[in-house]
Amino acid sequence: MTHRTTRTTAALAALALLPLLAACGADGATGTGSSGGDAAGDPGTVTLVTHDSFAVSDDVLAAFEKKSGLTVKQVAPGDAGTLVNQLVLTKDAPLGDAVFGVDNTYATRAVDAGVFERYQPTDLDPQVAAYAPDDLAGTLTPVDVGDVCLNLDDGWFKDHDVTPPATLEDLTEPEYRDLTVVTNPATSSPGLAFLLATIGAFGTDGWQDYWAGLRDNGVKVAESWEDAYYVDFSGAGEGGTRPIALSYATSPAFTVSDDGTSSTTSAMLDTCFRQVEYAGVLTGAANPEGAKKLVDFLTTGTFQADVPGQMYMYPADPDVPLPADWQRFAPLADKPFEVAPADVAAHRDEWIEQWTATVVG
């Protein structure tokens, strides 16, 4: 997730190139490194496959390139859901060497498909390693953490003299008709995280009825987080008309006033699901040693300290200092909804199909 730039156009362009990328494998990489080079045959180049919300400060990346002697190229096929789909489809001709951005809602699918080599940094902090459950341990490395939850445009509710919703159940009430936008769990990792939040809240026997209620109350479904937040959400300042949007608990830190005393948006912390994003080394990587160095870099204090300002996620390392305004405007939820990782792995596709039948038809 990122608030640095609006990347809808870039994402659409990347999606248009997916067939070419799948056919070309790593040779189709496009990059942002400081020099050229063929990722399939140049040991000085390492290609990072990531989602379109990945960002790192130029000086932080440049320092890694200088120290390692590597040039980092990036391939970004789309949102995290699209990323995993492409990793699975191209596993025999991988798009690069290392991956960042596979999250805990999709990770087991990629691991079970054999997308990743087993690798974790040898000195990984135990508190960081704990974010990878047993079926991911040793294969994927936790990099950042965030709570996916609904955000409110507080000014809209004040201007329209409407009491803001506080719970998931509130969103099905008539006063909130046509006010909410979420993202499609089949194409968006925040969308899947929110689907899991509703399964955690209402159980396997009740979540479909809840979504039927949202559907009947005019919920809008966007294909990506960028569309939901920047196109549809009235609180993003981009002309959207819906004052309730699926985003992150950290998003209100992006809408803080110039004097830093208030934010124009807030997060509904009783609607959250905790998301963890991982990095890993791709099976069949042209530069596996470079990939390992890149994964190691993503766990360093330098990169971890860069995460909040660049990707508006919490660093996985709990010892990394956070921006001063996060405690007030971007706290994590005290009790996010949970679904056991084994249940997600066993039922993910089934739940997405049931959601599609219920909400989209």
C-alpha positions in Angstrom: 0.0 0.0 0.0 1.3 3.4 -0.8 0.2 7.0 -0.4 3.3 8.5 -2.1 1.9 8.6 -5.6 -1.2 7.7 -7.5 -0.2 4.6 -9.5 -3.4 3.6 -11.2 -2.0 4.5 -14.7 1.2 2.7 -14.1 -0.7 -0.4 -12.8 -2.9 -0.4 -15.9 0.1 -0.2 -18.1 1.8 -3.0 -16.3 -1.3 -5.2 -16.5 -1.3 -4.7 -20.3 2.2 -6.0 -20.4 1.5 -9.2 -18.4 1.3 -11.6 -21.4 4.6 -10.3 -22.6 6.2 -10.6 -19.2 4.9 -14.1 -18.8 6.4 -15.1 -22.1 9.7 -13.4 -21.6 10.3 -14.2 -17.9 13.2 -12.3 -16.4 14.2 -11.0 -19.8 11.1 -8.8 -19.9 12.1 -7.0 -16.7 11.8 -3.2 -16.6 13.8 -1.4 -13.9 14.8 1.6 -12.0 18.5 0.6 -11.4 21.4 2.9 -12.0 22.6 1.0 -15.0 21.5 -1.4 -17.6 22.1 -5.1 -17.9 20.5 -8.4 -18.7 18.9 -9.8 -15.6 19.2 -13.4 -17.0 22.9 -13.3 -17.4 24.4 -10.3 -15.4 25.5 -11.2 -11.9 25.7 -7.5 -11.2 21.9 -7.1 -11.7 19.2 -8.4 -9.3 15.5 -8.1 -10.4 12.9 -7.5 -7.7 9.4 -8.5 -8.6 6.9 -6.6 -6.5 3.5 -5.0 -6.4 2.8 -1.5 -7.8 2.8 0.0 -4.3 6.4 -0.8 -3.5 8.6 2.3 -2.8 12.0 3.0 -1.3 13.9 6.3 -0.9 16.4 6.8 -3.6 19.3 7.3 -1.2 18.4 4.1 0.7 18.4 2.1 -2.5 21.5 3.7 -3.8 23.4 2.9 -0.6 22.5 -0.8 -1.0 23.5 -0.8 -4.6 26.9 0.8 -3.7 27.6 -1.5 -0.8 26.5 -4.7 -2.6 27.8 -3.8 -6.1 24.3 -4.8 -7.5 22.0 -2.9 -9.7 18.3 -3.3 -8.6 15.7 -3.6 -11.3 12.0 -3.8 -10.6 9.1 -5.5 -12.2 5.6 -4.6 -10.9 2.8 -6.5 -12.6 0.0 -5.0 -10.4 -1.6 -5.4 -7.0 -0.5 -8.1 -4.6 -3.2 -10.5 -5.9 -2.1 -10.0 -9.5 1.5 -10.4 -8.3 0.9 -13.8 -6.8 -1.1 -14.9 -9.9 1.8 -14.0 -12.1 4.4 -15.6 -9.8 2.5 -18.9 -10.1 1.9 -18.6 -13.8 5.6 -17.8 -14.6 7.3 -20.1 -12.0 9.1 -22.1 -14.7 10.4 -18.8 -16.3 10.5 -16.4 -13.3 10.1 -12.7 -13.8 13.1 -12.0 -11.6 15.2 -13.0 -8.7 13.6 -11.8 -5.5 10.0 -10.9 -4.5 8.5 -8.4 -2.1 4.8 -7.9 -1.5 3.3 -11.3 -1.2 1.1 -11.1 1.9 -0.4 -13.5 4.4 -3.7 -13.7 2.5 -2.0 -15.1 -0.6 1.3 -16.5 0.6 0.5 -20.1 1.0 -0.8 -20.3 -2.6 2.6 -19.2 -3.9 4.6 -21.4 -1.5 2.5 -24.4 -2.2 3.1 -23.8 -6.0 6.8 -24.0 -5.5 7.4 -20.4 -6.4 10.1 -19.8 -3.7 13.4 -21.3 -2.6 13.8 -21.8 1.1 15.7 -18.8 2.5 15.6 -16.5 5.4 18.3 -14.2 6.8 20.4 -16.0 9.4 20.2 -13.2 11.9 16.5 -12.5 11.6 15.0 -11.1 14.8 12.8 -13.7 16.5 10.0 -11.1 16.8 10.1 -10.5 13.1 10.3 -14.2 12.2 7.2 -14.8 14.4 5.1 -13.0 11.7 5.7 -16.0 9.4 3.5 -19.0 10.5 4.9 -22.5 10.4 3.9 -23.2 6.8 5.9 -20.1 5.7 8.8 -20.3 8.1 12.2 -20.6 6.4 10.8 -19.7 3.0 9.4 -16.1 3.3 10.8 -13.2 5.4 8.4 -10.7 7.0 9.1 -7.1 6.0 6.2 -5.0 7.1 2.8 -5.1 8.8 -0.4 -3.2 8.5 -4.1 -3.3 9.4 -6.5 -3.3 6.5 -9.7 -1.6 7.6 -12.3 0.9 6.6 -11.5 4.6 6.5 -13.9 7.5 7.0 -14.0 11.0 5.5 -14.7 12.7 8.8 -15.5 16.1 7.1 -18.2 14.5 4.9 -20.1 13.1 7.9 -19.8 16.4 9.7 -21.0 18.4 6.7 -23.9 16.1 6.1 -24.9 15.8 9.7 -24.6 12.0 9.6 -23.3 10.0 12.6 -20.2 8.0 11.3 -20.4 4.2 11.4 -18.4 2.4 14.0 -18.9 -1.3 13.3 -19.2 -3.7 10.4 -22.9 -4.1 11.2 -23.5 -0.4 10.9 -22.6 -0.4 7.2 -25.7 -2.3 6.3 -28.0 0.3 7.9 -30.1 2.6 5.5 -28.3 5.8 6.5 -25.1 4.4 5.0 -26.6 3.3 1.7 -24.3 4.0 -1.4 -21.5 5.4 0.8 -19.0 2.5 0.9 -16.4 1.3 -1.5 -14.3 -1.8 -1.0 -12.0 -3.8 -3.3 -12.4 -7.1 -5.1 -10.8 -10.0 -3.1 -10.1 -11.8 -6.4 -7.8 -9.0 -7.6 -6.8 -7.1 -4.5 -4.9 -8.1 -1.3 -6.7 -5.5 0.8 -10.0 -6.8 -0.6 -9.1 -10.3 0.4 -8.0 -9.1 3.8 -11.3 -7.4 4.3 -13.2 -10.5 3.2 -11.2 -12.4 5.8 -12.1 -9.8 8.4 -15.8 -10.4 7.8 -15.3 -14.2 8.0 -13.5 -13.7 11.3 -16.3 -11.4 12.5 -19.4 -13.4 11.3 -18.0 -16.9 11.0 -18.2 -19.3 8.1 -22.0 -19.5 8.4 -22.7 -15.8 8.6 -20.3 -13.9 6.4 -22.3 -14.4 3.1 -25.4 -13.0 4.6 -23.4 -10.0 5.8 -22.1 -9.4 2.3 -25.6 -9.7 0.9 -26.6 -7.0 3.2 -23.7 -4.8 2.0 -24.6 -5.5 -1.6 -28.2 -4.6 -1.0 -27.1 -1.4 0.7 -25.2 -0.2 -2.4 -21.6 -1.2 -1.7 -19.3 -0.4 -4.6 -16.5 -2.9 -5.5 -13.3 -1.5 -7.1 -10.6 -3.6 -8.7 -7.7 -2.1 -6.8 -6.8 -0.2 -3.7 -5.7 2.8 -5.8 -9.1 2.9 -7.5 -11.0 2.6 -4.2 -8.9 5.2 -2.4 -8.0 7.8 -5.0 -10.9 7.5 -7.4 -13.9 6.7 -5.2 -13.0 7.9 -1.7 -14.1 11.5 -1.0 -11.5 11.8 1.7 -8.5 11.4 -0.7 -9.0 14.9 -2.2 -9.3 13.5 -5.7 -13.0 14.1 -6.3 -14.4 10.9 -5.0 -17.9 10.7 -3.7 -17.9 7.8 -1.2 -16.9 8.7 2.4 -16.3 5.1 3.5 -13.4 3.3 1.8 -11.3 0.2 2.4 -7.8 1.2 3.1 -5.3 0.9 6.1 -5.2 2.0 9.7 -2.2 4.1 8.8 -3.9 6.0 6.0 -5.1 8.8 8.3 -1.5 9.7 8.9 -1.4 10.7 5.2 -4.3 13.2 5.6 -2.9 15.1 8.6 -3.3 18.9 8.5 -0.4 21.1 7.7 0.0 22.0 11.4 0.0 18.4 12.3 -2.8 18.7 14.9 -5.6 16.8 13.1 -6.4 14.5 10.3 -9.3 14.8 7.9 -9.9 11.0 7.9 -10.0 8.2 10.5 -9.8 4.5 10.5 -12.6 2.2 11.8 -10.3 0.1 14.1 -13.1 -2.4 14.8 -13.1 -3.5 11.1 -9.5 -4.6 10.7 -7.5 -7.6 9.5 -3.8 -7.6 10.0 -1.7 -7.9 6.9 1.9 -9.0 6.8 4.0 -8.6 3.6 6.9 -10.9 2.9 10.0 -11.1 0.7 11.5 -14.3 -0.8 13.9 -15.8 -3.3 12.4 -17.1 -6.5 12.9 -20.7 -7.6 15.0 -20.6 -10.7 16.3 -17.1 -10.1 19.1 -16.0 -12.5 20.9 -14.4 -9.6 20.0 -16.3 -6.4 22.9 -14.8 -4.4 21.9 -11.3 -5.4 18.3 -12.2 -4.4 19.5 -13.3 -0.9 21.4 -10.0 -0.5 18.3 -8.1 -1.5 16.1 -10.0 1.0 18.7 -9.4 3.7 18.6 -5.7 2.8 14.8 -5.5 3.3 15.3 -6.5 6.9 18.0 -4.0 7.8 17.3 -1.1 10.1 18.0 1.3 7.2 15.3 -0.1 5.0 12.9 -0.8 7.9 13.1 2.8 9.0 12.2 3.9 5.5 9.0 1.8 5.4 6.6 4.1 7.2 7.3 7.1 5.2 7.4 5.3 1.8 4.8 2.6 2.1 2.7 3.7 5.1 3.1 0.3 6.7 4.6 -0.6 10.1 8.1 -2.1 9.8 8.2 -5.7 10.9 11.1 -4.9 13.3 9.4 -3.6 16.4 12.5 -1.7 17.5 12.5 0.7 14.6 11.3 4.2 15.6 8.0 5.3 14.1 7.0 8.8 12.9 5.9 11.0 15.7 2.3 11.4 14.5 1.6 7.7 14.1 0.7 7.0 17.7 -2.1 9.5 17.4 -3.2 9.1 13.8 -2.1 5.6 12.7 -2.4 3.1 15.6 -2.7 -0.5 14.9 -6.0 -2.2 16.0 -6.1 -3.6 19.5 -8.1 -6.7 18.3 -8.0 -7.2 14.6 -10.2 -10.0 13.3 -8.4 -13.3 12.7 -8.7 -16.4 10.5 -6.4 -19.3 11.0 -3.7 -19.4 8.3 -4.5 -23.1 7.6 -8.2 -22.1 7.0 -7.1 -19.4 4.6 -5.0 -21.8 2.7 -7.7 -24.5 2.6 -10.7 -22.2 1.7 -9.3 -19.1 0.0 -10.4 -19.9 -3.5 -13.8 -21.3 -2.3 -14.5 -18.1 -0.3 -13.6 -15.9 -3.2 -15.9 -17.8 -5.5 -18.7 -17.6 -2.9 -18.1 -13.8 -2.4 -18.2 -13.3 -6.2 -21.5 -15.2 -6.5 -23.0 -13.2 -3.6 -21.8 -9.7 -4.4 -21.1 -9.6 -8.1 -23.4 -12.3 -9.3 
